[in-house]
């Protein structure tokens, strides 16, 4: 058992103590740390803005048309920019180790240096201050990609540690804004920077700098999450004090109403953003109306700070289990001398506890009561691989997962990055600026819905006895079938329904992102950031093989045959997507293999737990049996 588990299990090591006196003792003992929910949700609100910054990585489609028009770049050259930046973005990989060693602050600092630098250089190029070229644009886009990646890695992983008992809700609220953020940026572009793409880059630079500074100040790991630097440099006494706070973070269930405020903001944006984009693309509205739409979108994001307001109603029904049950304590009972308490006092206490629980069972407060850790925390979570990242590199599971990412994420990346040109190929004409923004909004909104859907699946499937829960690896089939459907639709959908494949792809994008976080976080107990970032190798290889070599060259070849840089007709995309459809279908087999391996691993762990667990009867004295029956 690790040092952290020993501290977390302190006070529960004796398995031969009577259970009822121990339970009463736990309910009458003050927790070592009282978590301030307003402050915790304030950090979540900052994390939402960090996810909006992370969404800038999906903004290339907003200005790729301007690159094509101003510099007459072919599809092959545009794919060189995105592919080259994705490959160069590989330097983000060692930065994930920086997170494991030092925490999120250095990653946020990297973001506020790299992204503004790339965005400002892009803006100066469009303003004709600097000369533009494919190589320079690739470098600028790389700097922006590194910055947006930092927000994704540092922000989400840290918030999941701050809300360890509500990770599904955190992903549903926070990660959703990675998708919605690109739609919000598209709305801002159309409202304020339609005639000045340079100004749009300067705006994104200021946004990243401001949010990054706020993230450095407020987003930090909880005390119980010890970095490698902390493990080596702080005293053993301080380690015990910090690790002791783990119980509070795992037992204190965040208020549902505060999460509800975040869900209201999310669902408002999911409805508002597509609606305003459809109105903008179908009707000739004034520039002032577009600006109002943009201001509404910005204001809705700031409403997320309502989650952290110090309003008692937001915490209604969320008092601590100890506080709710302390008035029930019998004056004849002393928690420190429970062995000498009379039999009648214990019977009265057990009856009152049972009566109180049954009268209010089912609320979030009682979920906190039922979450009292009478057993080790490790038995309440699905089994995880405990080997280090270096050991994982020699395992087949990590490489199988990376291959699935290559097939699934590679296909969806080609569709999303080149949405403007694929849409033009399907409809047989150039996409208008409003249609381009509509495609971006669809991608952002659909991605948000996909993330929410997976969060709901996670919350419904990962409850109850851990042995009966659905293995997380089964969730890999959901994004695979979604992207497979989108790829098939691109090959056969009629031009009047050309938007449909992009809607399915957008859903797949959100599903893939949320599934990746849950699966990797659930599979590996150590070096989570490194494992999470390693799967990006699949995206990097796909960017070169699928986006640059396959799609880019074929599209350019057919466009040149038509005598231009833009290609019209399904023949422009048929061969690439036949290949990618086949690859996506192949990933079903790796998903199946990975699931079978994990199921076998879980069965082995559960069998070991059953063998090592002492018989329940030996943990209870014979004289306490009638009392336990009454409870």
PEHU-V206498 format. One record per residue. RES is the residue in one letter. NEAR is the number of other C-alpha atoms within 10 Angstrom. Layout:
RES|NEAR, RES|NEAR
//
This chain:
X|6, X|7, X|11, X|18, X|15, X|16, X|19, X|19, X|19, X|11, X|10, X|17, X|11, X|10, X|14, X|14, X|15, X|20, X|18, X|20, X|22, X|18, X|15, X|22, X|17, X|18, X|21, X|19, X|12, X|11, X|16, X|13, X|14, X|12, X|14, X|11, X|20, X|21, X|15, X|18, X|25, X|20, X|23, X|30, X|23, X|21, X|29, X|28, X|26, X|31, X|27, X|29, X|30, X|29, X|27, X|23, X|21, X|22, X|17, X|18, X|21, X|22, X|15, X|18, X|20, X|14, X|17, X|16, X|11, X|11, X|13, X|13, X|19, X|21, X|25, X|20, X|20, X|23, X|26, X|22, X|23, X|25, X|26, X|22, X|24, X|24, X|18, X|18, X|21, X|17, X|11, X|20, X|18, X|13, X|21, X|24, X|19, X|20, X|24, X|19, X|16, X|16, X|23, X|25, X|22, X|15, X|26, X|30, X|18, X|18, X|28, X|24, X|18, X|22, X|29, X|24, X|17, X|24, X|23, X|22, X|25, X|25, X|21, X|17, X|17, X|21, X|14, X|10, X|10, X|13, X|12, X|17, X|15, X|17, X|14, X|17, X|22, X|23, X|21, X|22, X|26, X|26, X|24, X|29, X|26, X|27, X|31, X|27, X|24, X|29, X|31, X|21, X|23, X|26, X|29, X|23, X|20, X|22, X|23, X|19, X|20, X|26, X|21, X|18, X|17, X|18, X|20, X|24, X|23, X|23, X|23, X|24, X|29, X|29, X|31, X|31, X|30, X|30, X|33, X|30, X|30, X|30, X|32, X|26, X|28, X|28, X|30, X|22, X|24, X|22, X|20, X|19, X|17, X|16, X|11, X|13, X|19, X|20, X|19, X|23, X|23, X|18, X|19, X|19, X|23, X|16, X|17, X|27, X|20, X|12, X|23, X|27, X|16, X|17, X|23, X|15, X|12, X|16, X|26, X|19, X|20, X|17, X|18, X|20, X|20, X|20, X|17, X|15, X|13, X|15, X|13, X|10, X|10, X|11, X|10, X|11, X|9, X|12, X|20, X|16, X|15, X|19, X|21, X|23, X|21, X|23, X|19, X|15, X|21, X|20, X|20, X|25, X|23, X|26, X|20, X|18, X|16, X|22, X|21, X|15, X|18, X|26, X|19, X|15, X|17, X|25, X|15, X|13, X|22, X|22, X|11, X|17, X|24, X|22, X|13, X|19, X|26, X|17, X|14, X|21, X|16, X|11, X|10, X|8, X|11, X|10, X|13, X|11, X|13, X|21, X|18, X|15, X|22, X|23, X|16, X|17, X|23, X|15, X|11, X|17, X|21, X|15, X|14, X|25, X|20, X|18, X|24, X|21, X|15, X|12, X|12, X|9, X|11, X|21, X|16, X|13, X|16, X|22, X|16, X|19, X|20, X|18, X|12, X|16, X|17, X|14, X|10, X|14, X|19, X|13, X|9, X|13, X|19, X|16, X|18, X|11, X|10, X|17, X|14, X|9, X|14, X|11, X|12, X|11, X|15, X|20, X|16, X|14, X|22, X|22, X|14, X|17, X|15, X|12, X|13, X|15, X|14, X|11, X|8, X|11, X|14, X|10, X|12, X|18, X|23, X|21, X|16, X|19, X|21, X|14, X|17, X|17, X|17, X|13, X|13, X|14, X|13, X|10, X|13, X|15, X|15, X|20, X|23, X|18, X|14, X|13, X|13, X|15, X|20, X|11, X|9, X|17, X|13, X|10, X|12, X|12, X|19, X|19, X|19, X|18, X|23, X|20, X|23, X|27, X|25, X|25, X|27, X|31, X|27, X|25, X|28, X|24, X|19, X|24, X|24, X|21, X|22, X|21, X|21, X|23, X|24, X|26, X|26, X|21, X|23, X|25, X|18, X|14, X|14, X|16, X|19, X|13, X|16, X|18, X|19, X|23, X|27, X|25, X|27, X|33, X|30, X|29, X|29, X|33, X|33, X|27, X|32, X|32, X|25, X|28, X|31, X|27, X|17, X|24, X|25, X|16, X|13, X|20, X|14, X|13, X|14, X|18, X|13, X|10, X|11, X|16, X|15, X|11, X|14, X|16, X|21, X|21, X|24, X|17, X|21, X|25, X|18, X|14, X|27, X|24, X|17, X|21, X|30, X|23, X|17, X|24, X|25, X|16, X|19, X|24, X|18, X|13, X|15, X|13, X|17, X|9, X|11, X|19, X|20, X|17, X|22, X|25, X|20, X|23, X|29, X|31, X|28, X|30, X|29, X|28, X|28, X|27, X|22, X|26, X|25, X|20, X|16, X|19, X|18, X|21, X|20, X|18, X|21, X|21, X|16, X|16, X|20, X|22, X|23, X|21, X|24, X|19, X|19, X|22, X|22, X|21, X|19, X|20, X|26, X|23, X|18, X|27, X|28, X|21, X|16, X|26, X|27, X|24, X|17, X|21, X|28, X|25, X|19, X|21, X|28, X|20, X|17, X|19, X|20, X|14, X|11, X|12, X|10, X|13, X|19, X|22, X|27, X|22, X|18, X|19, X|16, X|23, X|23, X|16, X|15, X|21, X|22, X|14, X|15, X|24, X|20, X|14, X|19, X|26, X|17, X|15, X|23, X|18, X|14, X|19, X|22, X|14, X|16, X|21, X|20, X|15, X|14, X|20, X|18, X|11, X|15, X|19, X|13, X|13, X|15, X|17, X|11, X|11, X|12, X|11, X|10, X|9, X|8, X|12, X|11, X|9, X|10, X|12, X|14, X|17, X|12, X|10, X|10, X|15, X|14, X|10, X|18, X|14, X|8, X|10, X|14
//
